[in-house]
Amino acid sequence: IHAERYGKVLQTAVDSIPFSDSQTNAVIKALLTGEKADIPPSVTAAFRDSGASHILALSGFHLGIIYGIVRALLSVLGNRRKALILRAAATIAACGFYTMATGAGPSIVRAFLFILLNESARLSGRYRSTGNVLLTALVIQLCLSPSSVKSVGFQLSYAAMAGIAFIYPHLSGLWPQGASGPLGWIWKSASMSISCQLTTGPIAWHYFGTFPQYFILTNMVALPLTGIIVPFSIAVILLSLTGSCPGIIIKSLEGIIAVMTDALEIISTM
């Protein structure tokens, strides 16, 4: 309950940022807290029709970004055994608190279990197979909350991870070994999108009767931009709370979000 109060505090902090367009506050609030009530219908439609609804729905992708930020910040502690234990404990605690503060939905709980299992395996020196972590998390979550299996978010989250664990390695492996650069990045991004779509597509069609035609283009635009927007937004919130956030930074964040929403609107009309 107390953690959820901090979720409300975070929403209030986002609302207090002086963007010129309140739509920006609404998008950031959705990305960080899952609260989508203030997003204009036209923006919601653009995300839905372009196949980017998962960006606005708080999920493992968002917690994964938070996880990366926390790990990067704690890397200053070093790599000694005690430091590694402290880093793992702090990372799990921070991600667990964020999970509770944002309502602990089935998809974000799945992501937290992944983090918990990965950090535990890292400390014990055990091999971390994505497939094994996926199945272990699934069993734990169903034991804790059997009714979660009825949640569409739960089904889509595990389906997406199944695609990443069992399909993506084969698709990405079709690219010549050692190849890098822009073409290599494009192939890996496309492989990730196709892998997830193959497993989540049938579920989305069953519940919503839709299948985005340009999902590869959508994900190649929306996912990298979201990976920039989330940490950028956290920095702006922290600076704003201290009263020392330069206007140029606020304008820059607003510009990036505008680029993403405009791009999705274009894709949705294709």
N, C-alpha and C positions, 0 to 999 in steps of 0.2 A: 504493500500500500504506500509506504513512504517513497519507494523508488518511483512509483507512478506519479507522485507529486512532483518529482524532479522532471518527469516528462512534461508536465504542464508548465513548469518553470521554463523549460527549454523552448516550448511553443511561444510563451510570452516574450522570451528574449529574441526569438526570430521576428516576431511581430513588431518589435521595437526598432528594428534596423530601418533607417530612413531611405528605403529604395524609392525611386520615383514612380514605380509601378507596383501596386500591392500584389500583383500576380507573382512577382518574384518571391515575396515573402511566403506566399501560399505554396509555391513549388518547393522551396527550401524546407518548409515545415513538413511537407509530405515526404521528402527524401530523408529527413533526419528523425521524424517522429511517427510517420505513417498517417498523420492527420491530413485528410484530403478535402475536408468540407469547404474550404475557402477557394479551391481551385475553380476558375471559370469553366463552365460547361464546354466551351470551344476548345480549351486546352485539354480537358479530359478526353474529348472526342478525338483530338489529334493524336494523343498518346495511345488511345484504344485502337483507332483505325490503322495506325502505322505499325502496331504490334509491340508498342513499348509500355503497355500498362504495368508490366512487372517492374518498371523503373520507379513508378509512383507507389507501388505496394511494397512496404517495408519487408525486406527479405534477407536471405543469407548474403546476397551481393553487398548490401549496405553494411551489414555487420562485418563482412570481410574487409571492407575499406577501413572501418573503425579498428579492427584487429591489426591491420597493417600499420595504421598510425600509431597505435599503442606500442607495438613491437619496435617501431622505429625510434620512438621517444625513449624507450627503456634500453635500447642497445648501448647507451652510454654507460650502463652498469658493468659492461664487460662480459666475458664468456667463462669466467671461473665457475666452478660447480655451484657455490653458494649464490653467485649472481644469477646463474641460469634458473635456479629454483625460485629466487625472488622475482625474476622477470616473468616466469611462467605463472606464479601465483598472482602477481599483480595484473597480468594480462587476462587471466581467467576471471578475476574479480571485476575488472573494469568492463569486460564484455558481458559478464553475468548481470552487472548492475544496469548496463544499457539495455539488455534484453528485458529485464523487469520494468524499467522505466518506460519502455515503448509498448508495454502490454503483453509481452511474451506470447506472441502469435505463433502458431505451429511452425511456420517456415523459419522464423528467426530462432526459435528454440532448436530446430534442427541444426542451424548454423552454429549455435552455441555449443551443442553437443560435439560437433565436428572439432571446434576449437579445443574443448576440454580433452577430447580423445587424442588430438594431435599433440597438444602440449604434454600430456601424460606419456605418450609414446616417445616424444623427443627426449624427455628427461630419463626415461628408462633405457634409451638407446635401441628401442625396437623399431623394426621396419614398418613404415607407415604406408599401407596400401589404401588408395582412395576407396576401392571397392570394399575392403574390410571395414574401414571407418564408416562408410555408408551403411552397411548392414548392421554394424554394432549400434550405431546411433538410432537406426530404425527400431531395433529390438528394445532399446532403452526407452525411447519415446513412447512406443506402444505399451510398454509395461507401466509407465508413469501415467499415460493418458490414452487408453484404448479408443476413446471416442474421437481422437484426433484424426483417425483414418478417414472419417467422413468429411473432413475439411478439404475444400478444393485447394487451398494454399498448401496444405500438407502434401497432397498428392502431386501438385505441380512442382513443389520444392524437391521432393525425393526423385521424381521423374527426371527433372533437370540434372540433378547430380548423378543419376544413373547413366544419363547420356554422356556426361563428362567422364565418368569413371570407366565405362565399358565401350563407348563408341568413339569418343574424341581421340584417344591414343592411336587408333587405327587410321582415322581420317587424316590427322595431322602427320602421321608417319608416311603418308603417300608423297609428301614433299621431300625432295632430295635431302639426305642427311647433311647437316652442317650448313645448309643454305640459310641465309639471314637477309637482313635488309627489308625494305618496304614490301616486296613481294612475299617474303616469308611471313611477315607480320600479317599481311592480308589473308594469306592462306590459313594461318592458325586461327585468326579471328573468324573467318568464314567456317572453318571446321568446327569451332566451338558453337557457333550459332546453329549450324545444321544438326550437330549432335543433340543439342538441347531441344531443338524443334521436333526432331524425330520422336523423342520420348514424351514431350509435353503437348505436341500438336493434337494427337488423338483425344487427350483429356480436355483440352481447350475447346475442341470441336464438339465434344459430347455435352459440355456444360453451356457453352456460349454460342455454338453454331458458327464460329468464325475461324478463319485461318489466314493470317497476314501473308500476302504475296511477297512483300519486300522485307521479310524479317532479317535477312542477312544485312542489307543496307541499313536498316533501322538499328540493329545492334552495333554495327561498326561505327555508327554516328553517336548513338546514345550512351553506350557503355563507357567509352573513353572519356566523354564529356562529364558523365556522372562521377567517374573516378577523379576528376579534377574538381567538380563542383562541391562534393561532400567535404573533403578536407579544407577547401577554400572557405566554405561556409562556416565551418567550425572555427577557423582562424578569425573570420570577420566577427562572429558572435563574441569570441573572447576579447577581441580588441574593442568592440563596441561596449562591452560591459565595463571595461576600464576607461571608457571615454576617450580612447586614443586611436580610433580607426580612421585613417585618412579617407577623404571622399573618393579619391581615385581608385582605391581598392574596392570600395562599395560599388562604384560604377563598373569596374572591371568584372566583378562577380555577376552583376546584373546583365552585362553584355554577353557573358558566356551562357547564362541561362536563356537569354533571348535567342542566341544562335541555336541552341538545342531545340527550343520550342518551335522556332520558325522552320528549322529543318524537318522536324517531325510533321508539322502541318503540311509542308510540301510533299513529303513522302505519303501522307495519308490521302492526298488527292490524286496520286498517280494511278 
